[in-house]
């Protein structure tokens, strides 16, 4: 009889997270609340609405989100999120690009636990190294929430700077 390792047991019974983002598939109207200035102690927020189309890819291993908004100053804003699940590593990776920069931001990586997805990256903001955190939650089939926060102290404290509340569009 072979000894069993406590380290091997979780892998055999680990949850497959490839469907963690299924809740966000579909068409949405999104209420955006965004901090005017980040990491400056600002408490002023701007609000605007957006539409989002989110489609599954690769049999559940990914999804593609297209974001369309008009900012409060009248400027059109478009973004694209590609989320891919790595079944071997059991993590999601989120890639984002928008029509302002035309390049991918640093990838965020994370997982879902207890109905909450937490995704982290290391980036540079205004020349300073920061951590970026996305939080995803969905309590109802027709509503979801996304939050973005920045940390300048390695993740000990966070400044939430963008909150989106998703409302599913009815067919």
N, C-alpha and C positions, 0 to 999 in steps of 0.2 A: 504494500500500500504506500502510495506517495504522500508525503506531507503536503498540506495545503498552506498557502501563504495568505496572510491577511491582506497583503497588497494586491494579490491577483483576484481576490473575491469581488471587490467593487467593480472591476472592469467587466467581469462576466455578467453582472447584474445592473450595470450602469444604464441609465435611462437614455434612450435615443431622442435627442432634441431637435431632430430635423423638422418637426412640425410646430416648434415653439412660436414662430411668427405667423402661423396660419390665421390668427385673429385679425391681422391687419390687411389681409387680402380683400380687394374690392375698391369701391369708389367712396371718397370721403370729402366732407367739408371740414376745414380745420380752422379753429380759432387759435391765433398766434398771439402770445404775449412775450415781448422781447425787451430786455434791458437796454436802455439807450447807450450806455457806456459800460464796458466790461472791465472788471478788476480796477475800478477807480472809486469804489464806495458809492456809486450811483444808485439811487432808489427810484428813478423815473423809468417808466415802461411805456412802450408803444404797442399798439394792437393793430392787427390786420387779419383778414381771412385769406384762405388759400384753398385750392382743391388738390387732391392727391388721388392718383390711380396706382394701385399696388397689385402686381400680378405674380403668381408663383412661377418658379423656374425649376428645371432639372428634377422633376418628381418630388419636390419638397425640399431639396437641398439648397434652395435659394429663392429670392424674390427680388423684384425690381420695382422701385417706387419712383414715380414722376411727380414732382412738386411744382405747382404753378401759383404765383401770388402777384399782387400789385402792392408794393410797399406804401406806407402812409404818405410818402412824398410823390407818389404816382409812378415810381419806377417799376417796370416789370421785373420779376425775379423768378428764375427757374432753377430747380435742383434735381438731382438724380441720386438715389441711394441703391446700391447693390449690396444685398445681404447674402452671405454664403455660409452654409453650415459645413464644418469639417467633421465627419463622423469618426475619424480616427482620433483626433484631438478632443472631440466632443465640445467644440466651441463654435460660436458664430463670429464672423468677421464682417464689419460694416464698412463699406467704402462710400464716400460722398464726393460729389462734384457739383459745381453750380456754374451758371452762365457769367459770373463775374470773373472767375479765375481760369476756368477751362482746364483744370487739372484735378486729380484726385487728392483729397486731404489724406493725412496719415490714417491708417486703418485702426478702427476700434475693435477690440476683441473682448468677448465675454460670454456669459451663459444666463439661463433663466433658473431661478430657484424660488419656489413658493409663489409663482405667478408674476414674478418681477424679473425683468432682464436688466443686467448691469454690464456696461461696456466701457472700457477704458482705453485711452491712447496717451502717448506722450507727444506733445507738439510744441511749437513756438508761437507765442502771441506777442506782437509788438516787440520782438527781439528777446523776449524772456521765455525760458523753458517753463511749460505748464503741463498739467495733466488735464485731459478732457474726459468727462463722464456723460454717457447717455443712460437714462433710465426709461424703461418701457414697462407700462402696466395696462391691463385691461380688465375691468371688473364686470363689464357688460358686453354683450355681443355687438352692440351698436355704438360703443364708445371706447376709445383708447386714449392713453396719455403718454407723451414723450417729454422728457426734460433734458436740457443740456446744462452742465455746470463746469466751471473751471476751478483748478486748484493751483496755487503758486507754492504750496508747501508740501509737495509730494503726496497729496491726498489726505492730509490731516483735517483740512477744512475746505469747504466748497462754496463757491458763489454760483447759485442758479441764475442763468442769464437768458434762458429761452424755454418757454413752456408751450406745448401744442396740445390742444384737446381736439381729438378726432371724433366726428359724428358721421356715422355711416349714412350715405345717401340711399334713399329708398328707390327701388327700380321703377 
